């Protein structure tokens, strides 16, 4: 019983350390690139980016806006990200971590979390401190189902900054 309690306490302490590191890193990197969302508000329309997107067979596209450093995220990792999402058709923002107090979103574990497939797939290969524009077709988003401010069959645009990963 004492060993089980010690294990639980150690796990709680380790989780607190991960959260503290992610928060400190997010504050240290500030804005990820010129025109990016600030820690207090998401950009209301997608900032202009240059480059040719990488196009995957399933329709997902992405452009690395800023390359991070360190070990790249892979399926099974726990990731902490800041993001802003817009509707491609109108450019209107529908959600942003910056509009929720600037707290990083926990994606645990990458590839199996309860978020849309395109968001998770688009994060694979990112390095901490990197920012990526992910363009998600409806088939990897919400499909033919509307969800809150997101209409059915919407193509989504996300700018995602990988704050921290835990392998």
KOLZAKE-296140 format. One record per residue: x, y, z of N, C-alpha, C in turn; residue in three letters. Coordinates in pm, whole numbers. Atoms other than C-alpha are relative to their C-alpha. Layout:
N
X;Y;Z;X;Y;Z;X;Y;Z;Ala
...
//
This chain:
167
83;-119;0;0;0;0;87;126;0;Unk
-91;-115;-6;283;240;86;71;18;-133;Unk
-66;-9;130;460;154;-242;-93;58;-106;Unk
98;-51;96;142;222;-442;-19;150;18;Unk
17;-143;-28;97;558;-271;123;78;-45;Unk
-124;-65;42;461;649;-336;6;11;-153;Unk
2;-2;146;419;557;-704;-95;106;-51;Unk
98;-102;39;107;773;-736;58;138;24;Unk
-58;-131;-30;283;1065;-566;112;35;-98;Unk
-108;-23;96;585;1026;-797;-58;35;-138;Unk
64;-30;129;356;1023;-1104;-62;139;0;Unk
58;-134;-11;174;1336;-985;111;105;-9;Unk
-112;-94;4;507;1513;-929;59;8;-140;Unk
-55;1;136;635;1408;-1274;-93;76;-96;Unk
96;-72;84;315;1536;-1439;8;150;25;Unk
-13;-142;-33;348;1868;-1257;126;59;-63;Unk
-124;-48;61;706;1898;-1383;-17;18;-150;Unk
25;-13;144;595;1837;-1743;-81;126;-28;Unk
82;-120;18;327;2106;-1711;83;126;22;Unk
-83;-117;-28;576;2350;-1559;98;26;-113;Unk
-94;-15;112;830;2284;-1837;-72;52;-124;Unk
75;-44;118;565;2326;-2108;-39;146;12;Unk
38;-139;-22;442;2652;-1957;121;92;-12;Unk
-122;-82;6;795;2789;-1914;50;11;-144;Unk
-47;-3;138;888;2692;-2270;-91;89;-84;Unk
94;-82;75;572;2851;-2411;24;148;25;Unk
-27;-140;-32;649;3174;-2229;132;45;-59;Unk
-132;-35;50;1011;3165;-2341;0;23;-151;Unk
-4;-17;145;937;3124;-2713;-89;114;-47;Unk
84;-113;38;669;3394;-2714;-69;-27;-133;Unk
60;22;131;542;3445;-3068;93;-83;-85;Unk
-79;97;77;657;3177;-3305;54;57;-131;Unk
-45;-58;126;688;3388;-3620;-73;132;-19;Unk
61;-131;24;606;3734;-3753;-146;-18;-39;Unk
141;7;31;230;3782;-3758;-72;-113;70;Unk
64;111;-69;162;3486;-3532;-85;49;114;Unk
78;-38;-117;-86;3486;-3248;92;34;117;Unk
-74;-35;-120;35;3646;-2930;-50;-86;115;Unk
48;82;-111;6;3477;-2590;-135;42;57;Unk
128;-43;-56;-312;3676;-2520;-116;-8;-98;Unk
109;7;97;-511;3638;-2844;45;-70;-126;Unk
-30;64;126;-527;3427;-3155;-25;96;-115;Unk
23;-83;119;-501;3589;-3500;-140;-28;-52;Unk
139;18;42;-852;3646;-3629;-13;-55;-141;Unk
-5;60;132;-756;3547;-3985;137;-64;-16;Unk
-129;67;13;-477;3317;-4103;108;95;-54;Unk
-110;-83;51;-146;3507;-4138;52;-59;-131;Unk
-58;46;126;17;3487;-4482;124;-84;30;Unk
-120;82;-8;277;3214;-4518;49;-25;-142;Unk
-54;29;131;510;3135;-4805;48;-145;-2;Unk
-47;137;15;623;2804;-4941;-106;-88;-62;Unk
89;98;60;470;2503;-5109;-34;-105;103;Unk
36;100;-101;272;2273;-4884;40;-141;-41;Unk
-18;144;19;365;1908;-4843;-140;-58;-7;Unk
133;59;17;66;1708;-4970;11;-150;23;Unk
2;143;-30;-2;1366;-4820;-111;-69;-79;Unk
93;78;81;-195;1089;-4996;-145;13;47;Unk
136;-8;-53;-498;1129;-4766;-60;141;-10;Unk
52;-134;20;-536;1500;-4856;52;103;100;Unk
-57;-93;-98;-364;1653;-4550;115;76;-64;Unk
-110;-83;49;-129;1940;-4633;61;74;118;Unk
-63;-81;-104;125;2124;-4421;119;77;-55;Unk
-116;-84;30;389;2396;-4440;68;29;133;Unk
-74;-38;-120;660;2437;-4178;32;148;-8;Unk
-21;-144;-7;658;2805;-4086;132;28;71;Unk
-123;-11;-77;936;2770;-3832;38;-142;43;Unk
-48;132;-40;1147;2459;-3777;50;7;144;Unk
-46;6;-138;1202;2365;-3415;132;-74;9;Unk
-124;77;-19;1489;2168;-3269;-27;-112;100;Unk
15;114;-90;1531;1841;-3087;-68;-116;-69;Unk
63;121;50;1363;1507;-3126;-140;29;-53;Unk
129;-23;64;1063;1507;-3361;-110;-80;70;Unk
117;68;-57;715;1415;-3236;-37;-121;-84;Unk
45;122;68;594;1065;-3320;-123;-54;71;Unk
118;62;-60;285;859;-3256;38;-61;134;Unk
-22;52;-134;259;767;-2890;58;101;96;Unk
-53;-105;-86;429;1082;-2760;-115;81;60;Unk
92;-99;-55;249;1325;-2532;50;135;-47;Unk
-38;-130;56;250;1667;-2698;-79;111;66;Unk
63;-121;-53;172;2013;-2568;14;105;-109;Unk
-2;-91;114;75;2262;-2838;-83;126;27;Unk
83;-119;9;-52;2613;-2890;-50;3;-143;Unk
59;7;134;-283;2656;-3187;-103;109;-21;Unk
115;-80;41;-527;2873;-3375;-56;-67;-124;Unk
66;65;113;-783;2729;-3618;-97;94;-69;Unk
87;-83;82;-968;2898;-3903;-72;-87;-102;Unk
71;64;110;-1224;2795;-4162;65;47;-130;Unk
-67;-39;124;-1055;2788;-4503;-91;87;-87;Unk
93;-71;90;-1366;2911;-4686;-15;148;35;Unk
25;-139;-42;-1413;3230;-4482;121;67;66;Unk
-114;-55;-73;-1082;3272;-4299;-34;36;144;Unk
44;-35;-135;-1280;3310;-3976;58;-95;104;Unk
-51;81;-111;-1117;3191;-3652;-118;-69;68;Unk
103;71;-75;-1318;2922;-3476;49;-46;136;Unk
-53;41;-131;-1084;2829;-3189;148;34;8;Unk
-142;-28;-22;-748;2916;-3037;34;-28;145;Unk
-45;22;-138;-555;2804;-2732;27;135;68;Unk
-27;-132;-55;-467;3173;-2688;-127;66;53;Unk
127;-52;-48;-836;3248;-2637;-52;-77;122;Unk
33;79;-118;-845;2993;-2353;106;19;107;Unk
-98;-30;-103;-595;3165;-2127;143;-31;-41;Unk
-136;27;47;-292;3074;-2341;57;-132;46;Unk
-50;130;-47;-267;2726;-2192;22;-92;-119;Unk
-27;96;106;-106;2466;-2414;-100;-115;7;Unk
89;116;10;-337;2188;-2533;84;-126;15;Unk
-67;129;-16;-230;1842;-2419;-59;-99;-99;Unk
41;103;94;-246;1582;-2694;65;-129;48;Unk
-54;118;-68;-205;1253;-2507;-79;-124;-36;Unk
-124;2;74;-99;1026;-2669;-25;35;-146;Unk
10;-39;140;-35;1157;-3019;-36;-122;-84;Unk
47;111;82;-219;937;-3266;-118;-73;59;Unk
111;69;-65;-474;816;-3012;-86;95;84;Unk
74;-97;-80;-601;1137;-2848;-140;21;-59;Unk
138;-22;41;-964;1242;-2871;-14;134;-73;Unk
12;-118;85;-906;1516;-3130;-1;-48;-145;Unk
15;43;139;-953;1515;-3507;130;-57;-56;Unk
-111;75;57;-729;1288;-3708;102;90;-70;Unk
-91;-87;75;-583;1561;-3931;89;83;89;Unk
-79;-79;-94;-464;1766;-3633;115;-85;53;Unk
-103;91;-53;-278;1468;-3487;101;-39;-108;Unk
-88;42;110;-140;1349;-3821;93;114;-40;Unk
-80;-115;42;-18;1699;-3903;112;36;98;Unk
-103;-30;-100;187;1718;-3583;118;-96;-5;Unk
-107;99;6;395;1406;-3653;118;59;-78;Unk
-121;-52;63;751;1507;-3736;37;140;44;Unk
-34;-134;-50;733;1850;-3571;102;-12;113;Unk
-97;-6;-108;1014;1948;-3335;-41;111;97;Unk
36;-104;-96;971;2149;-3013;49;138;-45;Unk
-30;-136;41;961;2521;-3085;-39;28;-144;Unk
40;-16;140;844;2461;-3442;-145;40;-13;Unk
137;-40;31;532;2609;-3597;-34;-51;-139;Unk
43;60;126;339;2437;-3874;-140;44;-33;Unk
135;-24;52;40;2539;-4087;-50;-136;-49;Unk
59;129;38;-182;2230;-4121;-135;29;-67;Unk
125;-18;75;-460;2224;-4383;-69;-137;-3;Unk
68;126;-25;-713;1956;-4297;-127;-10;-84;Unk
123;18;78;-968;1828;-4550;-112;-54;90;Unk
112;47;-82;-1317;1743;-4422;12;-146;44;Unk
-9;142;-32;-1241;1369;-4431;91;-28;120;Unk
-89;15;-116;-971;1418;-4163;-37;95;112;Unk
50;-94;-101;-1170;1678;-3969;-133;-48;55;Unk
133;33;-51;-1540;1674;-3891;-92;-61;-105;Unk
78;65;106;-1659;1532;-4225;-131;71;-28;Unk
131;-56;35;-2026;1583;-4305;-80;45;122;Unk
67;-40;-124;-2109;1668;-3942;46;139;42;Unk
-34;-131;-53;-2123;2028;-3823;37;-16;148;Unk
-41;5;-141;-1955;2092;-3486;19;143;49;Unk
-7;-138;-50;-2026;2422;-3310;13;98;-116;Unk
-15;-100;107;-1892;2703;-3533;54;-59;-130;Unk
-57;63;119;-1753;2451;-3784;-113;-65;-81;Unk
107;59;81;-1995;2376;-4069;40;-137;-54;Unk
-25;130;62;-2027;2036;-4232;90;18;-122;Unk
-89;3;117;-1765;1952;-4497;97;117;-7;Unk
-91;-115;-4;-1532;2232;-4385;145;-45;-6;Unk
-145;16;-2;-1163;2242;-4470;51;95;107;Unk
-48;-75;-115;-975;2361;-4162;148;37;-18;Unk
-140;-45;0;-652;2559;-4129;40;19;146;Unk
-54;-18;-135;-447;2536;-3810;144;46;-9;Unk
-141;-29;-27;-125;2707;-3711;27;-58;137;Unk
-29;75;-121;27;2481;-3447;146;21;37;Unk
-136;-7;-53;334;2546;-3232;16;-113;100;Unk
-30;110;-92;480;2239;-3063;83;57;114;Unk
-64;-59;-117;566;2364;-2716;95;-100;65;Unk
-75;98;-76;689;2042;-2558;-48;-139;-36;Unk
42;139;16;689;1668;-2617;67;-85;107;Unk
-52;98;-95;735;1383;-2376;-6;-135;-68;Unk
-9;130;71;853;1056;-2535;-30;-113;96;Unk
//
